[in-house]
Amino acid sequence: MNEVEQNEIKFKIIEDFKQYAKDKLEPNVIGEAVKRIASSSNDKYYTTGDVQGIVFFLLFSLEVNIDKKSFSGKAGGLTSPGFAWMEGYVYTEDLGKVYSDTVSFEFNASPVYFSLLFFDSHSHLLGHFQSAAISTISGIGGGSGSWS
């Protein structure tokens, strides 16, 4: 994925997040999350994963290539059932905080891209995953998850 494609996906992630979070989070929390997503100072870490959509919920699995840390999450939302394979990057200012403080996440899925936004217990954005995807899943939602 080239830089133009990455920026297009980042813009889509921001727009989808603002729409999804509008009535769920305080405006200042949304604004701070948007700044973090858009930040060019974020480090990026190559990551792969998959998603399994099972009737009423989805199971997420990611692995960061640099240290083999794994994310496991379970989410609900308005989605189609199916499967997705993802390849992209986790973007964050502090990967250690993503690993230690993630308690929830928001996802956005389309047939060609996936995003996951990782939040701490105070709904502050810790980092996000954006990827190209091969997917039969479309939709948006959220859930809980952690890294190990």
VENSULSUL-V941264 format. One record per residue. N is the residue number from 1. SS is DSSP state (helix for helix, strand for strand, loop for the rest). OMEGA is omega in radians with two decimals (NA if undefined). D_CENTER is the distance of its C-alpha to the mean C-alpha in whole Angstrom. Layout:
n: [N;N]
ss: [SS;SS]
omega: [OMEGA;OMEGA]
d_center: [D_CENTER;D_CENTER]
//
This chain:
n: [1;2;3;4;5;6;7;8;9;10;11;12;13;14;15;16;17;18;19;20;21;22;23;24;25;26;27;28;29;30;31;32;33;34;35;36;37;38;39;40;41;42;43;44;45;46;47;48;49;50;51;52;53;54;55;56;57;58;59;60;61;62;63;64;65;66;67;68;69;70;71;72;73;74;75;76;77;78;79;80;81;82;83;84;85;86;87;88;89;90;91;92;93;94;95;96;97;98;99;100;101;102;103;104;105;106;107;108;109;110;111;112;113;114;115;116;117;118;119;120;121;122;123;124;125;126;127;128;129;130;131;132;133;134;135;136;137;138;139;140;141;142;143;144;145;146;147;148]
ss: [loop;loop;helix;helix;helix;helix;helix;helix;helix;helix;helix;helix;helix;helix;helix;helix;helix;helix;helix;helix;helix;loop;loop;loop;loop;loop;helix;helix;helix;helix;helix;helix;helix;helix;helix;helix;helix;helix;loop;loop;loop;loop;strand;strand;strand;strand;strand;strand;strand;strand;strand;strand;strand;strand;loop;loop;strand;strand;strand;strand;strand;strand;strand;strand;loop;loop;loop;loop;loop;strand;strand;strand;strand;strand;strand;strand;strand;strand;strand;loop;loop;strand;strand;strand;strand;strand;strand;strand;strand;strand;strand;strand;loop;loop;helix;helix;helix;helix;helix;helix;helix;loop;loop;strand;strand;strand;strand;strand;strand;loop;loop;loop;strand;strand;strand;strand;strand;strand;strand;loop;loop;loop;loop;loop;strand;strand;strand;strand;strand;strand;strand;strand;strand;strand;strand;loop;loop;loop;strand;strand;strand;strand;strand;strand;strand;strand;strand;loop]
omega: [-3.13;-3.05;3.11;3.12;3.11;3.13;3.08;3.10;3.12;3.11;3.12;3.10;-3.14;-3.12;3.14;3.13;-3.14;3.13;-3.09;-3.03;-2.98;-3.10;-3.09;-3.09;3.08;-3.13;3.14;3.09;3.08;3.14;3.12;3.11;3.13;3.10;-3.12;3.11;-3.07;-3.03;3.07;-3.14;3.10;2.96;3.11;-3.05;-3.12;-3.02;3.03;3.12;3.08;3.12;3.03;3.11;-3.08;3.13;-3.02;-3.14;3.12;3.07;-3.10;3.07;3.10;3.01;3.09;-3.02;-3.00;-3.07;3.08;3.02;-3.06;3.03;3.02;-3.14;3.08;-3.05;2.98;3.12;3.10;-3.06;2.97;3.08;3.09;-3.07;3.06;2.97;-3.03;3.07;-3.11;-3.05;2.88;3.11;-3.14;3.00;-3.05;-3.11;3.11;3.11;3.07;-3.13;-3.01;-2.97;-3.13;3.04;-3.13;3.13;3.02;3.11;3.01;-3.02;2.99;3.12;-3.07;3.08;3.07;2.98;2.99;3.08;-3.05;-3.07;3.03;-3.07;3.10;-3.14;3.05;-3.12;3.11;-3.11;3.12;3.08;3.04;-3.01;2.83;-3.08;2.88;-2.88;2.94;-3.11;3.01;3.08;-3.09;3.13;-3.11;-3.14;-3.13;3.13;-3.14;-3.13;3.05;NA]
d_center: [17;19;18;19;17;14;15;15;12;11;13;12;9;11;14;11;10;14;15;13;14;17;19;17;17;19;20;20;17;15;17;16;12;13;15;13;10;14;15;17;18;15;15;13;13;14;11;12;11;12;12;15;16;19;21;19;16;13;13;10;11;10;13;13;16;18;19;18;16;14;11;12;11;13;12;14;14;16;15;17;18;18;16;14;14;11;12;11;10;8;10;11;15;15;14;16;15;12;14;16;15;11;13;10;7;6;5;7;9;13;15;14;11;7;4;1;4;6;10;13;16;17;14;13;10;10;8;5;4;6;9;12;13;16;15;17;14;14;13;11;10;10;11;12;11;13;13;17]
//
